[in-house]
């Protein structure tokens, strides 16, 4: 439940403070958020499976976000940023839905 609580606290802080994102960072933010959500849902799934490890969660969270941002950066440098961004969103989206399906099976036994 730690990942879920952290997500809710982070969302509340973001809604209250409403931070401004610099223009140069805006293309990377959605990808970083999706990568972070992948790690959070993976953490929730690991908790329900009884295999959660905080070190693995932190490394997964940071590495997912950094790798996704690097892929988008590389795509921008090559002139194919939109295509690589779409690829990252699709891959991480599939992982998120897979984790959500597993969480649903744990919670509802269905």
C-alpha positions in Angstrom: 0.0 0.0 0.0 3.0 2.3 0.3 3.1 2.9 -3.5 -0.6 3.8 -3.5 -0.2 6.2 -0.6 2.8 7.8 -2.2 0.9 8.2 -5.4 -2.1 9.9 -3.6 0.2 12.2 -1.6 2.1 13.2 -4.8 -1.1 13.9 -6.6 -2.4 16.0 -3.8 0.8 18.0 -3.5 0.8 18.6 -7.3 -2.8 19.7 -7.3 -2.2 22.1 -4.4 1.1 23.6 -5.5 0.3 23.5 -9.3 4.0 23.6 -10.4 5.0 25.1 -13.7 6.9 22.8 -16.1 9.7 24.5 -18.2 9.0 24.3 -21.9 12.1 22.2 -22.6 10.8 19.6 -20.2 7.2 19.4 -21.4 7.8 16.7 -24.1 9.3 14.4 -21.5 6.9 14.8 -18.6 4.0 12.7 -19.9 6.4 9.8 -20.7 8.0 10.1 -17.3 4.6 10.0 -15.6 3.6 6.9 -17.5 6.9 5.2 -16.6 6.4 6.2 -13.0 2.8 4.8 -13.0 4.1 1.6 -14.5 6.5 1.3 -11.5 3.7 2.2 -9.0 1.3 -0.4 -10.4 4.1 -3.0 -10.5 4.7 -2.2 -6.8 1.1 -2.6 -5.9 1.1 -5.9 -7.7 4.2 -7.0 -5.9 2.6 -6.2 -2.6 -0.4 -8.3 -3.4 1.9 -11.1 -4.6 3.8 -10.9 -1.3 7.1 -10.2 -3.1 7.5 -6.4 -2.7 11.0 -5.1 -2.1 11.5 -1.4 -1.5 14.9 -1.4 -3.1 13.6 -3.0 -6.3 10.6 -0.6 -6.3 12.9 2.5 -6.1 15.3 1.2 -8.7 12.4 0.3 -11.0 10.8 3.7 -10.5 13.9 5.7 -11.2 15.2 3.5 -14.1 11.8 3.3 -15.8 11.6 7.1 -15.7 15.1 7.7 -16.8 15.1 5.1 -19.6 11.8 6.4 -21.0 13.0 10.0 -21.0 16.3 9.0 -22.7 14.4 7.1 -25.4 12.2 10.2 -26.1 15.4 12.4 -26.0 17.1 10.2 -28.5 14.0 10.3 -30.7 14.0 14.1 -30.6 17.6 14.1 -31.6 16.9 11.8 -34.5 13.8 13.7 -35.5 11.4 10.8 -34.7 10.5 11.9 -31.2 6.7 11.4 -31.7 7.1 7.9 -33.0 9.4 6.8 -30.1 7.1 8.5 -27.6 4.2 6.5 -29.0 6.2 3.3 -28.7 7.1 4.0 -25.1 3.5 4.8 -24.3 2.3 1.6 -25.9 4.9 -0.6 -24.2 4.4 0.9 -20.8 0.6 1.1 -21.3 0.5 -2.7 -21.9 2.6 -3.3 -18.7 0.2 -1.0 -16.7 -2.9 -2.8 -18.0 -1.2 -6.2 -17.2 -0.5 -5.1 -13.7 -4.0 -3.7 -13.2 -5.5 -6.9 -14.4 -3.3 -8.8 -11.9 -4.4 -6.4 -9.1 -8.0 -6.9 -10.1 -7.6 -10.7 -10.0 -6.1 -10.4 -6.5 -8.8 -8.0 -5.1 -11.9 -9.5 -6.8 -10.8 -13.1 -7.3 -11.9 -12.7 -10.9 
